[in-house]
Amino acid sequence: MVKEILPKCDICGASVTDLVEPEVKKEGLVKEGKYIDSVWICIDCTKNK
């Protein structure tokens, strides 16, 4: 499955990528995130940080 090859958020473990199509974002299986200091962090975790 594609979800298993995506990077994971270093904080919550969710699958992340820098661009998520609206349909995928709606399903909630993959979150939008950023690559910061050599780790991936989802947008939700950056807001809670």
Residue pairs with C-beta under 8 A, 6 or more apart in sequence:
3 15
3 29
3 30
6 15
6 16
6 17
6 30
7 15
7 16
7 17
7 33
7 35
7 40
8 14
8 15
8 16
8 40
9 15
9 16
9 31
9 33
9 40
9 41
9 42
9 45
10 39
10 40
10 41
11 41
11 42
11 45
11 49
12 42
12 44
12 45
14 30
14 31
14 42
14 44
15 29
15 30
15 31
16 30
16 31
16 32
16 33
16 40
16 41
16 42
17 30
17 32
17 33
18 32
18 33
18 34
18 35
19 32
20 30
20 31
20 32
24 30
25 31
25 32
31 42
31 43
31 44
32 42
32 43
33 40
33 41
33 42
33 43
33 45
33 46
34 40
34 41
34 43
34 46
36 46
41 49
